[in-house]
């Protein structure tokens, strides 16, 4: 860091030697003389005892007041002509912005109270950011004192914050206690410490509570939240739970089936919350089929399971489901979504080759670490070496780095492309050093036979992904070449640099890489349980902790010990009592959203819902370009033929309406479960009615059979809902059949329509 003298002698003589006085405008001379005064004052006062350190004292005030936040002057383009580094990541840049730029008008050492930064912050002059603090506040005093001391610059030997100690680190507050005062201590690199409770910034992850500037948290609702405590470049998450008193609470002490239950139940007990009862067999058999293989059980399958009196029948059913070909179909769909398996970029042949490879990997029980290594090292002809399609869909080094981090480390890096990540540890240097690992990839392009000449993204034809010498990635801020470095790890050795992809694949999937194991466990847990332990599932960071960290650690260790076996982890989850709980809440867990005290209710994915309709009706949907009878979960891509070439069929329209992703993003977030009016209309008609009345389907066969009305009703209930009708339902159905005695087909169609539109059919519970 240059000294004050160095800054003065380097800046001013340059002006003096190149500009004659008579050539200098009056306003520029004023700036020059002001700068000389400021810098001289800096030099005289920098060594005085009691001087404030810009990088510590001033930057903490700016951060506390929100001046350098992304919505204020820390914005990429700044605000109101003033740009600061985001969350104070660059003290030198901020010092120059406040002291030297804009003709030095922002500070006034001779009359600190008249400094623009103080008048703006206290709203003595118009400020679009409003009043940030008062004239009697500690923040005002710090800034005023710093200006009065000569607005000293950051020094190279300024102590750095190395740790932030927060008391308490986590808390469970039981009513009537609804407030918590935190104490925050900063530990510095010179061995000193400082109470920074009043200077730290506080942010809550949801609206369960509010927090004041002094670190007092107050409950607004019962539930769990995470308080993020920030001071300069350090941040600490503090999990806080607000629980009702429940003076009569008695722990139900449910038995634990496995390690999952032990961790889940330990947390529930600490929250004075009992888990729901076990789901009944009708609910469980439907849930297990839907979660494991993406289809509901047939009526006969459900009946057989319910009638079985064996104590181990649930474990045996789980083993059976994991061994079916349908398990590979369903889990290939999940991976095809996030690996961007769509026709516009990969073309139809590439999509089918890639999807088949994904499915075969799962069907053959290939360990997940081997699967990922094949993707990361995938090169060659994209039709003949399907894993190479991973890079065909990710066309530049930055996108490859972002996608690989998101999918296999659960890490979002996009923010660090332009500046240091505001909520995570990743810097801009980290971003480009990691991108550099994927920089030496090139493409041999064959003939592009695309039909839409205006769509530059479409490519129809084979491509060859290869490793070839390319320009190295440069950090746009420094202009320097970014040395290839593992994310959060070491720079590549000379040997590793020669084969970057292989080195990255080894490092990424190493048993020692906890983030890989945890992110993959979280992906699988999310698809079975409906919510990730870390949520969103691709956002692992210090400020977004897992809802049950010990459980995530235990599952990751189990996954590694099991050789990254997907089925072994799914088996463990589905055999847990936690997975098998009912969705019905009790009085203690009715507000629980993230502790897995009961099963989650969620709408079936588009493909699963459409296939379930087809199974009940015994009338499959149709899709453009695919063979009759293909199930929706088996479709490799998104849109096999362009809309202008062939209109979509009702099956295609259904999938789009109910949220099948376009696979433009490598993110689970692209799949939508939002409800819309169009979905209601689709459930009424648009292909559904055609399949309901098609000759020879299950409805027509039941209507024309010799079965009694009661037997027909029971058969439909078992097929649609995996259970028999309760007496009230049976009586109502028989009454309707009696009223429609002259048209039994109509009565059966009407009952089928009602069941296929029931919430119990549309939702997994």
C-alpha positions, 0 to 999 in steps of 0.5 A: 500500500503506498504511503501518504507521501508516496501518493502525494508525490506521485499524483501532484508533480504529474499534474504540475509537470504537464499543465501550466498554471494559466491552462488550469481551469479555476475549479480544477485548481481548487480541487488540486489545492484541496487534495494537497490540503487533505493529503498533507493533513493525512500525512501529519495525522496518520501516526497520531494516537486514536486515529481511526482506521478507514478499512475497519472503522469507516467501512463498518459504518458504511456497511451498517448504514447500508451505503454499500449494499447492492440496492444502494451505492454498492450497485454495479453502476452505483447510485447518484454518481457515487459507486462503492465496492459491494459490502465494502470489499475494496477499501482502497476503491471506496476511499478514493470514491469518497475522498478524491473523486467528484472534485473532493466535494464529499468531505470537508476536513476544515468543517467536518459537519458540512461534509456531504457524506454526513449531510446526505446520510443524516438527510440534512440535504436531499438524499434518495436513500433517506436518513441513514443515521442521526447527528448524535449517533455513534456512526455520525461521530465515527465519520466526523472524527475520521474526517476531522483527523484528515480523512486518512487512507487505508493502511497496509498494516491495518488489522483484519477481522479473522473471526466473528464470535456471536453469542449465542450461536443458536437459540430456541426461545420458548414462549413467553420469551420472544426476544433475544439480544446478541453479543458480537465480538470481532477478533482481529489479526493483531490479536485484539478483539472488539465488541461490535454488537452495535456496528454489525449488520443483521439480516433475517432469512424470513419474516418470522421475526424482526431485528433492530440495529443493535442486534435484538431479535423479536418474534413475530411468529412461531417458527424457525429463522436464520439471522445473518450477522455481518461485520466487514468481511466476516459473516455468521449464521445464527439459527433461531427457533421460536416455539410455543410454550406447550406446558403440557407437552410430552414427548411421544418417544417414537421408535427410530427406524434408522439414523435419519430418525435419530437426528430428525427426532432429536431436533423435534424434541428440542423444539417441543414438537411431536412427529405425526403418526405413521401413514397408513398402508394405502397412503404409503404404497401410493407415496412409495410408488410415486417417489421411487418410480414415478407412477402410482400403483395399479389397483391390484398392486395396492390391494396386494400390499395392503392385504399383506400382513408381514411386518417387513412388507414396507422394506420389501416393497422399497427393495422391489421398486428400486430394482424395477426398470421404472426407477431408471426411467424416473431418475433419468428424467430428474438428471435430464432436466438439470443436464439441459437435455433439449433438442435445440442445442443438442439436436434430436439425435444428441438428446436421445443418445444423451438421455439413453446414456443417463438412463443406462448409467442409473439402470446399471447402478453406476456410482454417482461419482463415476457418473459425474467424472464421465460428464466432467471429462466428456469429450468426443463425438456427441452422438457416439460419446454421449457424455460429451453433450454436457459441454455441447450444452455449456459453450464457454468457460464461464458457463461451464464453471458455473454449471459444474459448481451448481450441479456438483457442489451446490454452489451459485457463482454467478454473482462473483462474475462481476464482483465478490459474492455478497453472501458467500466466500467466493471472490471474483478471483475465485470465479475466473480461476475456476472458469480457467479449469474449463477454458481449454475446450473447443468444438469441431462443428459439422454441417448445421442443418437447422431449419430456422436460419434466424435461430442462432442457438439451434444446431442440427448435426454432429459436433466433436468436443475436444481439448485444445489450446485456447486463450486463457481466461482473464480476470476483467478487473485486473486484466491478468490471466487467471491461474486455473484453480479448484474452487476453494482449493489449490491451484493446479500443478503443472501436471494437472494443468496439462489435463485439466478436466481429468484433474477437476473430475478427480478433485470434484468427486473425491471422498474428501470433497465434502461439498460434493457428497453433501450437494448430491445427498441434498439433491436426492433427499429433495427428490424423495422428501420434497424439500432439501435439507439445504433449500434451494438445493443449489445454494450451499453457503454459510448464510444458508445453512441446512435445516438439520446440519448433523443429519446432512453430515451423517447422510453424506458420510453414509453416501460416501461409505456406500460408494456413492450408490444412489439406490442405497441412499434412497433406500435409507431415506424411504425406510426411515420413519421420517419418510413414512410419517403421515401428512396429517399434522398434530397440535404441536407440528401444525406450523412446521415447514422445515423440520420433517415432522410430517410428510409434505403434500405436493402436486405431482410433476407434470409427467407423473400426473399425465401418466397416472391419468393414462394408467387409470383410464388405460388410454395413453396420451400421445406426443409428437414424434414419439411412438404410441404408448410411450410414457411421459416420464420416458420422453428424452427431451422437450420438443422433438419437432418444431411447432411450425413443422407439426402442431403439439398433441394434447400430451405435449400441451399438458406437460407444458401447462403443468410445468415441464421445464424447457431445460434452458437452465441447469437448475431444478428451479426451472420446473414449475409447480405453480397452479394456473387457471389453464391447468383447471381447464386442461383437467376438464378437457383438452385431450382428457375427455377424448381419452375418457371416452375412447372405445375400449378403455378401462371406463368403457370396459367397466361400464359394459362388464358384468360387475355390480355397481358396487364392484365398479365403484371399488375398482375405480377407487383402487385404480385412482386412489389406491384405496377402497371408497369409504361408506359415504363415498360408496353410497353417493356413487351408488346413488349416482349410478341409480340416477343414471340407470339408463346410461351406465357408461355416462355414470362410470365416466362421471365417477372417473372424471371426479376421481381424476380431478380429486386433490387426493389424486393430484397430490402426493401426500 
